[in-house]
């Protein structure tokens, strides 16, 4: 199976659907991470796309990275692919949705940390077990504390145990927990709402959320107001949104 077959991408209307397709457990080899990076770059370059939806075929969302690629003489290649992938995630301005069924462990768990909206089935499990093999998780130690707090991040990364979807919802990582047979429809329901927005304004919104994260409130608010007045108010889509409201019709976004 080639790398393009292990990561599938399909554009449906204004959403890029990316599917991990290396069953049964979707191991994140350097090759798979490279293919996923290319798919995300393609989505980022298409200004008509409003969201990225990531799913997986197989019994696990992803059981993690290839342990063999962690060997000292191979690790630099693996970490290079890993680093590029997560840099691209950090640069994306459109919402990333993930639908997780089965296990998301190790690098698979780090992958789901990149979801802006994470939907999990009741049988999904999450964890950072690599500590038990003598490794730590780079994204786990760098980003997980921001998502669940330092104490919980320490517990997750240091114990290596698995957590249920409901536990991760309680910690704030998972948005919704649904029955496995409802996972696909729940994803589509969220996407239906996102599709109502202008792709241009969605990107502006996403860019600011990432840029202003962690900044003092007053500083962040003033920056957002500046962009609102100087960039948002200069778009055609803001006028289209206002006109559609008064004319009681769906907006016809110009994406400019």
C-alpha positions as CSV (number, residue, x, y, z in Angstrom):
1,X,0.0,0.0,0.0
2,X,1.4,3.4,-1.0
3,X,1.5,6.5,1.2
4,X,-1.4,8.0,-0.8
5,X,-3.4,4.9,-0.2
6,X,-2.7,5.0,3.5
7,X,-4.1,8.6,3.8
8,X,-7.1,9.3,1.6
9,X,-8.4,12.8,0.9
10,X,-11.7,13.8,-0.7
11,X,-13.2,17.2,-1.1
12,X,-17.0,17.2,-0.7
13,X,-18.5,20.6,-1.4
14,X,-16.5,22.9,1.0
15,X,-15.0,20.3,3.4
16,X,-11.8,18.3,3.0
17,X,-12.3,14.8,4.3
18,X,-9.1,13.0,5.3
19,X,-9.2,9.4,6.2
20,X,-6.4,7.4,7.9
21,X,-6.4,4.2,5.8
22,X,-3.7,1.9,7.2
23,X,-5.8,-0.7,9.1
24,X,-6.1,-2.4,11.4
25,X,-4.7,0.2,13.8
26,X,-3.3,3.1,11.5
27,X,0.3,3.2,12.7
28,X,1.8,6.6,12.2
29,X,4.9,5.9,10.3
30,X,7.0,8.7,8.9
31,X,5.6,7.9,5.5
32,X,2.0,8.2,6.8
33,X,2.8,11.4,8.6
34,X,4.2,12.8,5.4
35,X,1.1,11.8,3.4
36,X,-1.1,13.4,6.1
37,X,1.0,16.6,5.9
38,X,0.5,16.8,2.1
39,X,-3.3,16.3,2.5
40,X,-3.4,19.1,5.1
41,X,-1.3,21.4,2.9
42,X,-3.7,20.8,0.0
43,X,-6.6,21.7,2.2
44,X,-4.9,24.8,3.5
45,X,-4.2,26.0,-0.1
46,X,-7.8,25.6,-1.2
47,X,-9.4,28.9,-0.1
48,X,-12.9,27.5,-0.7
49,X,-12.5,24.9,2.0
50,X,-14.2,25.7,5.3
51,X,-13.1,22.8,7.4
52,X,-11.0,19.6,7.6
53,X,-12.7,16.4,8.9
54,X,-10.4,13.6,9.9
55,X,-11.6,10.0,10.3
56,X,-10.0,6.6,10.2
57,X,-10.7,3.1,8.8
58,X,-9.9,0.1,10.9
59,X,-10.5,-0.9,14.5
60,X,-8.4,2.0,15.9
61,X,-8.2,5.6,15.1
62,X,-4.4,5.3,15.5
63,X,-2.5,3.1,17.9
64,X,0.5,5.5,17.6
65,X,3.8,5.9,15.9
66,X,6.0,3.0,14.6
67,X,8.1,1.8,17.6
68,X,10.8,0.6,15.2
69,X,11.2,4.2,13.9
70,X,12.1,5.3,17.4
71,X,15.4,3.5,17.3
72,X,18.3,6.1,17.7
73,X,19.5,5.8,14.1
74,X,16.0,6.2,12.7
75,X,14.5,8.7,15.1
76,X,15.6,11.9,13.4
77,X,13.7,10.9,10.2
78,X,10.6,10.1,12.3
79,X,10.8,13.3,14.3
80,X,11.3,15.3,11.2
81,X,8.1,14.0,9.7
82,X,6.3,14.4,13.1
83,X,7.6,18.0,13.5
84,X,6.5,19.0,10.0
85,X,3.0,17.5,10.4
86,X,2.3,19.3,13.7
87,X,3.7,22.6,12.4
88,X,1.1,22.4,9.6
89,X,-1.6,21.7,12.1
90,X,-0.5,24.8,14.0
91,X,-0.7,26.9,10.9
92,X,-4.1,25.8,9.7
93,X,-6.7,28.6,9.9
94,X,-9.8,26.5,9.3
95,X,-11.5,24.3,11.9
96,X,-10.2,20.7,12.2
97,X,-12.8,18.2,13.2
98,X,-12.0,14.6,14.2
99,X,-14.3,11.6,14.6
100,X,-12.6,9.0,16.8
101,X,-13.7,5.4,17.1
102,X,-11.5,2.9,18.9
103,X,-8.0,3.7,20.3
104,X,-6.1,6.9,19.9
105,X,-2.8,6.2,21.6
106,X,0.7,7.6,21.6
107,X,1.2,9.7,18.5
108,X,-2.5,8.9,17.7
109,X,-3.4,10.7,20.9
110,X,-1.1,13.6,20.0
111,X,-2.9,13.7,16.7
112,X,-6.3,14.2,18.2
113,X,-5.0,17.0,20.4
114,X,-4.9,19.0,17.1
115,X,-8.7,18.7,16.7
116,X,-10.6,22.0,17.2
117,X,-13.7,19.9,17.6
118,X,-13.3,16.3,18.8
119,X,-16.2,13.9,18.5
120,X,-15.6,10.4,20.1
121,X,-17.6,7.2,20.2
122,X,-18.4,5.6,23.5
123,X,-15.8,2.9,22.7
124,X,-13.0,5.3,22.0
125,X,-10.0,5.3,24.3
126,X,-7.1,7.7,24.7
127,X,-3.7,7.5,26.2
128,X,0.0,8.3,26.1
129,X,1.6,4.9,26.8
130,X,5.0,5.5,25.3
131,X,6.4,6.4,28.7
132,X,6.4,2.7,29.5
133,X,8.7,2.0,26.5
134,X,11.2,4.6,27.5
135,X,9.9,7.6,25.5
136,X,8.0,10.8,26.2
137,X,5.5,12.4,23.9
138,X,6.7,15.7,22.4
139,X,3.2,17.2,21.8
140,X,2.0,15.6,25.0
141,X,4.5,17.5,27.2
142,X,4.3,20.7,25.0
143,X,0.6,21.1,24.4
144,X,-1.5,18.8,26.6
145,X,-1.1,21.0,29.7
146,X,-2.9,23.8,27.8
147,X,-5.8,21.5,27.0
148,X,-6.3,19.7,30.3
149,X,-4.2,21.5,32.8
150,X,-0.7,20.7,34.1
151,X,-1.8,18.2,36.8
152,X,-3.9,16.1,34.5
153,X,-1.3,16.3,31.7
154,X,1.3,15.0,34.1
155,X,-0.9,12.1,35.1
156,X,-1.7,11.2,31.5
157,X,1.8,11.3,30.3
158,X,3.5,9.8,33.4
159,X,1.1,6.9,34.0
160,X,0.7,5.8,30.4
161,X,-2.8,4.5,31.2
162,X,-5.8,4.6,28.9
163,X,-8.8,6.9,29.4
164,X,-12.4,6.6,28.2
165,X,-14.0,9.1,25.9
166,X,-16.2,10.2,28.8
167,X,-13.2,10.9,30.9
168,X,-11.6,13.0,28.2
169,X,-14.9,14.9,27.8
170,X,-14.8,15.7,31.5
171,X,-11.2,16.9,31.1
172,X,-12.3,19.2,28.2
173,X,-10.5,17.5,25.4
174,X,-13.5,15.8,23.8
175,X,-16.5,17.9,22.7
176,X,-19.1,15.1,22.3
177,X,-19.4,11.4,23.1
178,X,-21.9,9.5,21.1
179,X,-22.8,5.9,20.3
180,X,-20.6,4.4,17.6
181,X,-23.4,4.2,15.1
182,X,-24.0,8.0,15.6
183,X,-20.5,9.1,15.1
184,X,-20.7,9.8,11.3
185,X,-24.0,11.7,11.6
186,X,-22.8,13.8,14.5
187,X,-19.8,14.8,12.5
188,X,-22.0,15.8,9.6
189,X,-24.3,17.8,11.9
190,X,-21.4,19.9,13.1
191,X,-20.1,20.4,9.6
192,X,-23.6,21.5,8.5
193,X,-23.4,24.4,10.9
194,X,-19.8,25.3,9.9
195,X,-20.8,25.3,6.2
196,X,-23.1,28.2,6.8
197,X,-20.2,30.6,7.4
198,X,-18.0,32.4,4.9
199,X,-14.7,30.6,4.2
200,X,-12.8,33.9,4.4
201,X,-14.2,34.9,7.7
202,X,-13.7,31.3,9.1
203,X,-10.0,31.6,8.3
204,X,-9.9,35.1,9.9
205,X,-11.6,33.7,13.0
206,X,-9.3,30.7,13.2
207,X,-6.1,32.7,12.6
208,X,-7.0,35.0,15.5
209,X,-7.9,32.2,17.9
210,X,-4.4,30.7,17.4
211,X,-2.6,34.0,17.3
212,X,-4.1,35.4,20.5
213,X,-4.1,32.2,22.6
214,X,-2.3,32.8,25.9
215,X,-2.1,36.6,25.4
216,X,-3.3,38.9,28.2
217,X,-7.0,39.6,27.7
218,X,-6.7,43.4,27.1
219,X,-3.9,42.9,24.6
220,X,-5.8,40.1,22.8
221,X,-9.0,42.0,22.7
222,X,-7.5,45.2,21.2
223,X,-5.8,43.1,18.5
224,X,-9.1,41.4,17.7
225,X,-10.8,44.7,17.5
226,X,-8.1,46.1,15.2
227,X,-8.5,43.2,12.8
228,X,-12.3,43.5,13.0
229,X,-12.2,47.1,11.9
230,X,-9.3,47.1,9.5
231,X,-9.7,43.7,7.8
232,X,-13.1,42.3,8.4
233,X,-14.9,45.5,7.6
234,X,-13.0,45.7,4.3
235,X,-14.5,42.4,3.0
236,X,-17.4,42.0,0.7
237,X,-18.6,39.0,2.8
238,X,-19.4,41.2,5.8
239,X,-21.8,43.3,3.6
240,X,-23.3,40.1,2.1
241,X,-23.9,38.8,5.6
242,X,-25.7,42.0,6.7
243,X,-27.8,42.2,3.5
244,X,-28.8,38.5,3.8
245,X,-30.0,39.1,7.3
246,X,-32.3,42.0,6.3
247,X,-33.4,40.3,3.2
248,X,-34.2,37.1,5.1
249,X,-32.2,34.8,2.8
250,X,-29.2,32.6,2.9
251,X,-25.9,34.5,2.2
252,X,-24.1,34.0,-1.1
253,X,-20.5,34.3,0.1
254,X,-18.0,35.9,-2.3
255,X,-15.0,34.6,-0.3
256,X,-13.5,38.1,-0.5
